[in-house]
């Protein structure tokens, strides 16, 4: 019930802000000032009450407000995505712009070779697939950069040395400290492996999107009938992207895990005998 109240309040606020409401009230105020009578003000209050009761409750008005909000969010996402692309390196921007060009070429070729003025919904879904490409490319580049910042072999060497230190520990306390380091390093390598697998997965998904755009364009040019083009499995690519996103969500804590492991290693160093924060 509370959620319903919030929804109603949202439409009420939107109705109050409508230009027609503002100018309507202004008209009554001008009439009151011109005539020197309070009757226009009374009429204004009655009209406003009727307006606020009927308009926010109208399903037609609610659809208008919802559509307006969706358009605002869409334009915001478009601006944010274009700003994101500006931050890509030249090679990444080239890949994005090539795929954008390919998408527009497909639309143009479809109209040209099928003689149709309307683009089917499944082909128009390439707009969303292009956005998916940009988003996944951003994830790929950030995770790839993080991988490059890690010397995996050095971490593996530290793990080997730590395991030897456990075996050579002179007492239980020293063994516990060294064993803690071993566990931290093992978790760090596991997190690194998860991150590496996710990078390879996203790389493969990016390639599949590019190849699918090429397949659609080939089909449009060589077999330009709406039936043949519609026979392409657009849903398979959509499902594949959805699975990739799910996998990325499952590994989204990897960055934090690696940073946490680095902090744990710093704390471990402070426990080692003869270790100092100043060298």
Secondary structure, DSSP 4 states (H G I P E B T S, - for coil): -HHHHHHHHHHHHHHHH-HHHHHHHHHHHHHHHHHT-SHHHHHHHHHHHHHHHHTTT-HHHHHHHHHHHHHHHHHHHHHHHHHHHHTS-HHHHHHHHHHHHHHHHHHHHHHHHH--SSPPHHHHTHHHHHHHHHHHHHHHHHHHHHHHT--HHHHHHHHHHHHHHHHT-SSHHHHHHHHHHHHHHHHHHHHHHHHHHHHHHHHHHHHHHHHHHHHHHHHHHHS--HHHHHTS-HHHHHHHHHHHHHHHHHTTTHHHHHHHHHHHHHHHHHHSTT--S--
